[in-house]
Amino acid sequence: PALPPDIPIHFDARGLPDRISPRRALFFLPSITLLIGFFNTLVGYAFYERWRPAAYMLWGGALVLQGVGLLVLRSLLHLILG
């Protein structure tokens, strides 16, 4: 409730906002990390029998990405809820 209805979400090289979106756009990044993590997990299972190092790298990347997504979500919730 403390955020304005429209917020800048992208800035140019001079630091000026060049994209304005509704505040719900803040939750796109955590959702994208969830989708990419799910995709990495599925592709890792596909590679597991043929090339295990690739599967482990995909799973490790998925874990790191989920951790970053959770940190972003926590920061957003802290920002929104106060």
Number of C-alpha atoms within 10 A of each C-alpha: 9 8 9 8 10 12 16 15 14 12 12 9 7 6 8 10 13 11 11 13 13 12 16 10 13 16 14 11 14 19 13 14 20 17 14 15 22 16 14 21 20 14 15 22 16 14 16 13 9 10 11 14 12 16 21 16 13 21 21 16 16 22 16 14 19 20 13 15 20 15 13 17 18 13 12 15 12 10 12 12 9 8
